[in-house]
């Protein structure tokens, strides 16, 4: 699920910003700006019952602009805010209700905070009902 979520974010960014390079979490050398770094930060998994889980995941989209100015970072934050109102992955579409950003050392960190419930498939084998007796008497 995490890999599919990361791929969905990368796909949205590639479509919206085809001239920007998208990197994994680390680049040893040869960084080309403007670019994005994508980091998926797994959070809590809460078992609600045997067939439902609540999941909390944060995605940190880091943006490095060519100009390294706050104005460019804020402009990109506005664009990302509009782009990531929802995200589709693994057959799910999740509305991103909480989006926030901060700028640290001229790098925009745009956070997508996801909190959603996943319905799990029931893999337990159950015995099928063989016979039913129906009482037709009405009181």
DATA-V57560 format. One record per helix or strand of 2 or more residues. SS is the DSSP state (~ for helix, > for strand). FROM is the first residue (numbers start at 1). TO is the last residue. If there is no record, write none. Layout:
SS,FROM,TO  SS,FROM,TO
This chain:
~,2,16  >,21,23  >,35,49  >,52,64  ~,70,83  >,86,89  >,92,95  >,98,104  >,107,119
